[in-house]
Amino acid sequence: MEPTYDVLVVGAGCAGMRAAIEAHDQGAKVAVISKLHPTRSHSGAAEGGINAALGNKAEDSPETHAFDTVKGSDYLGDQDAIEIFTAEAPGDIYQLEHWGAVFSRNAEGRLDQRPFGAAGSPRTVYAADITGHVLIQVLYEQLQRRMAEGLVVYEEFFAFRLVVDGGRCTGVISWDLMDGGVKLVTGKSVILATGGVGRLYRATTNAYACTGDGMSMALREGLPLKDIEFMQFHPTTMYPSGILITEGCRGEGGYLINKDGERFMQRYAPNALELASRDVVSRSETTEIEAGRGINGSVLLDLRHLGPEKILSKLPGSRELAMTYAGVDPIYAPIPVRPGAHYHMGGVETDNWGLTEVEGLYASGEVACVSVHGSNRLGGNSLMETITFGRRSGQAAAEYAQGASEPNGSGEAVRADAEAWVKALLANTEGERPWAIRDELGQSMLENFGVFRRPEKMQAQIGIIDRLRERYDRGVVVEDKGDVFNSDLTQAIELGYLLDVAACMLQAGLARKESRGAHSRPYDFPDRDDENFMKHSITRWQDDGPELSYKEVRMTKWEPMERKY
Ligand SMILES: Cc1cc2nc3c(=O)[nH]c(=O)nc-3n(C[C@H](O)[C@H](O)[C@H](O)COP(=O)(O)OP(=O)(O)OC[C@H]3O[C@@H](n4cnc5c(N)ncnc54)[C@H](O)[C@@H]3O)c2cc1C
């Protein structure tokens, strides 16, 4: 058995590392568990930037940032959480900068800020178009410094069950990817920072590792998922790979055109144009494609008019991605793009310190729903959320641990049970291979629960998920029986997580009889319905599937207004 820690962080992306650093600095004995090496975490793929009202390029304030976020959330974000977020964001950016984050600078040497969708001021701090890469390196350096002071990282440990006993979380059970074996690590408190679940969809910007592990682990311990029906589709993912082309391209002045060369956003959002919020741009693109004005199921992102100098200095990574994965140099030709699953607004319900319903269990980053983003996230707000709420959850978990008793030792029984479960999974020789189920899930989610949601398709998708789950439960065959880097085993377990989250999304989506943010039902409920649906969905797992209830949105000062673009 591994030693007991004060704070155990599951996940080493921006949220997990920021939480671990803070907990350590508060004096806690900290360990981090991650199925990937920290710098391989998906946060490193973030490109465009991170939002804070610094006012370096134009007048701005935390209040304006909060208003934009509330409006962008289509009034589903909790306004007290949003106000904390925007007030604390500038300090967190300066902290990152002091740690060595090499953000791009303006002519006066101050941190530069670029315009992003639905933002009332250019407030997105950035490092060219590799912002996530820069942040993950800086946080890892800080983590390493603290490793020299006793912080421990269990790299390539695949967590698959929480230890919850007597209403308190005291540990995590993991499969050791490097050496094999089911391991228990205990902590007086646990922070889930396992990221999102984009891999539910065939077309996604998310890495293979984004499979909703933390959401499902929490769900299986009786915790609720909040607003889980809201999956954001990013408007500019490259055809055919699904790799993201950052919103920074449109922030720097890129246009979207259809097959006739028309700048079609002029028809859908005459004021905001390409910088309307992501839900609006994704819907406009889908309408164009469905009307036959696309090319190969895509529209085109045109950067040619920006000129080589701007493309090479501000968007070099995007150019390289386009050349490598679409065979297009954006200096000379437009890039084919289409909407792809990108970001989950919903997640494990937490309070403003990241605390979940279970004592000692916290969550932050994309796995969590605080809720800052409501039904639609603004570009640049997610990285900021990982940092600000990562820090807050690290602080709160460390404070809790200082006054908490030692775990009562029940983890060993959970470990033994989990070990028996893994052995049975490995021993199974009858049934099908998991990938077939995973492929059908990804394809059908895209067809039936994508940008536009039709009632009959959602209903059909519920049946599809039920049947895929039956096949999964009948038993899947893991062909690799080995101990070392058995990704066949972990992918089989991940498939169970994907099925859990998909079932919750569909049930909450079908029940939300309105169009709000990323949830668009143009054929039966085209309007936002504040009277009946300005409320959070809360989904729990009961014996026979997801069970839905609702919770009020916390409002401070912004009454819902009609959205105009
Ligand atoms: C291509 C792309 C570009 C983006 N660009 C931007 C941007 O410019 N600005 C912005 O604000 N947002 C952006 N986003 C969104 C943002 O990057 C993510 O929401 C955010 O980085 C998620 O951080 P995280 O720490 O919550 O999760 P991640 O970075 O995904 O980290 C999850 C961690 O959990 C670990 N983990 C997962 N499951 C397990 C398990 N079972 N056991 C152990 N460990 C586990 C992983 O190893 C990893 O370390 C972008 C997203 C994508 C996909």
The ligand as an SDF file (V2000), in Angstrom:
LIG
                    3D

 53 58  0  0  0  0  0  0  0  0999 V2000
   -7.5260   21.6550  -29.0370 C   0  0  0  0  0  0  0  0  0  0  0  0
   -8.0320   22.4830  -27.8940 C   0  0  0  0  0  0  0  0  0  0  0  0
   -7.7150   23.8190  -27.8040 C   0  0  0  0  0  0  0  0  0  0  0  0
   -8.1750   24.5920  -26.7380 C   0  0  0  0  0  0  0  0  0  0  0  0
   -7.8410   25.9190  -26.6560 N   0  0  0  0  0  0  0  0  0  0  0  0
   -8.2570   26.6450  -25.5960 C   0  0  0  0  0  0  0  0  0  0  0  0
   -7.8840   28.0000  -25.4610 C   0  0  0  0  0  0  0  0  0  0  0  0
   -7.1660   28.5580  -26.2940 O   0  0  0  0  0  0  0  0  0  0  0  0
   -8.3410   28.6730  -24.3760 N   0  0  0  0  0  0  0  0  0  0  0  0
   -9.1350   28.0990  -23.4310 C   0  0  0  0  0  0  0  0  0  0  0  0
   -9.5120   28.7680  -22.4700 O   0  0  0  0  0  0  0  0  0  0  0  0
   -9.4780   26.8060  -23.5240 N   0  0  0  0  0  0  0  0  0  0  0  0
   -9.0600   26.0630  -24.5780 C   0  0  0  0  0  0  0  0  0  0  0  0
   -9.4260   24.7380  -24.6700 N   0  0  0  0  0  0  0  0  0  0  0  0
  -10.0980   24.0980  -23.5430 C   0  0  0  0  0  0  0  0  0  0  0  0
   -9.0850   23.8370  -22.4360 C   0  0  0  0  0  0  0  0  0  0  0  0
   -7.8210   23.6220  -22.9770 O   0  0  0  0  0  0  0  0  0  0  0  0
   -9.4540   22.6210  -21.5880 C   0  0  0  0  0  0  0  0  0  0  0  0
  -10.7910   22.7040  -21.1750 O   0  0  0  0  0  0  0  0  0  0  0  0
   -8.5760   22.5420  -20.3460 C   0  0  0  0  0  0  0  0  0  0  0  0
   -7.2170   22.6310  -20.7000 O   0  0  0  0  0  0  0  0  0  0  0  0
   -8.8430   21.2770  -19.5550 C   0  0  0  0  0  0  0  0  0  0  0  0
   -7.8860   21.2220  -18.5270 O   0  0  0  0  0  0  0  0  0  0  0  0
   -8.0050   20.1340  -17.3760 P   0  0  0  0  0  0  0  0  0  0  0  0
   -6.8420   20.3300  -16.4970 O   0  0  0  0  0  0  0  0  0  0  0  0
   -9.3630   20.1910  -16.7810 O   0  0  0  0  0  0  0  0  0  0  0  0
   -7.9240   18.7310  -18.1530 O   0  0  0  0  0  0  0  0  0  0  0  0
   -6.7420   18.0630  -19.0280 P   0  0  0  0  0  0  0  0  0  0  0  0
   -5.7160   19.0310  -19.4400 O   0  0  0  0  0  0  0  0  0  0  0  0
   -7.4230   17.2520  -20.0740 O   0  0  0  0  0  0  0  0  0  0  0  0
   -6.0470   17.1010  -18.0090 O   0  0  0  0  0  0  0  0  0  0  0  0
   -6.6790   15.9440  -17.5310 C   0  0  0  0  0  0  0  0  0  0  0  0
   -5.6840   15.1820  -16.6910 C   0  0  0  0  0  0  0  0  0  0  0  0
   -6.3610   14.1220  -16.0510 O   0  0  0  0  0  0  0  0  0  0  0  0
   -5.6270   12.9390  -16.2070 C   0  0  0  0  0  0  0  0  0  0  0  0
   -6.5780   11.8260  -16.1760 N   0  0  0  0  0  0  0  0  0  0  0  0
   -7.7130   11.6870  -16.8770 C   0  0  0  0  0  0  0  0  0  0  0  0
   -8.3140   10.5370  -16.5670 N   0  0  0  0  0  0  0  0  0  0  0  0
   -7.5300    9.9330  -15.6450 C   0  0  0  0  0  0  0  0  0  0  0  0
   -7.6040    8.7170  -14.9350 C   0  0  0  0  0  0  0  0  0  0  0  0
   -8.5890    7.8370  -15.1180 N   0  0  0  0  0  0  0  0  0  0  0  0
   -6.6110    8.4230  -14.0560 N   0  0  0  0  0  0  0  0  0  0  0  0
   -5.5840    9.2730  -13.8710 C   0  0  0  0  0  0  0  0  0  0  0  0
   -5.4650   10.4390  -14.5220 N   0  0  0  0  0  0  0  0  0  0  0  0
   -6.4350   10.7670  -15.3900 C   0  0  0  0  0  0  0  0  0  0  0  0
   -4.8850   13.0910  -17.5130 C   0  0  0  0  0  0  0  0  0  0  0  0
   -3.7260   12.2830  -17.5070 O   0  0  0  0  0  0  0  0  0  0  0  0
   -4.5380   14.5760  -17.4750 C   0  0  0  0  0  0  0  0  0  0  0  0
   -3.3450   14.7570  -16.7560 O   0  0  0  0  0  0  0  0  0  0  0  0
   -8.9790   23.9810  -25.7430 C   0  0  0  0  0  0  0  0  0  0  0  0
   -9.3100   22.6300  -25.8460 C   0  0  0  0  0  0  0  0  0  0  0  0
   -8.8640   21.8810  -26.9110 C   0  0  0  0  0  0  0  0  0  0  0  0
   -9.2720   20.4580  -27.0030 C   0  0  0  0  0  0  0  0  0  0  0  0
  1  2  1  0
  2  3  1  0
  2 52  2  0
  3  4  2  0
  4  5  1  0
  4 50  1  0
  5  6  2  0
  6  7  1  0
  6 13  1  0
  7  8  2  0
  7  9  1  0
  9 10  1  0
 10 11  2  0
 10 12  1  0
 12 13  2  0
 13 14  1  0
 14 15  1  0
 14 50  1  0
 15 16  1  0
 16 17  1  0
 16 18  1  0
 18 19  1  0
 18 20  1  0
 20 21  1  0
 20 22  1  0
 22 23  1  0
 23 24  1  0
 24 25  2  0
 24 26  1  0
 24 27  1  0
 27 28  1  0
 28 29  2  0
 28 30  1  0
 28 31  1  0
 31 32  1  0
 32 33  1  0
 33 34  1  0
 33 48  1  0
 34 35  1  0
 35 36  1  0
 35 46  1  0
 36 37  1  0
 36 45  1  0
 37 38  2  0
 38 39  1  0
 39 40  1  0
 39 45  2  0
 40 41  1  0
 40 42  2  0
 42 43  1  0
 43 44  2  0
 44 45  1  0
 46 47  1  0
 46 48  1  0
 48 49  1  0
 50 51  2  0
 51 52  1  0
 52 53  1  0
M  END
$$$$
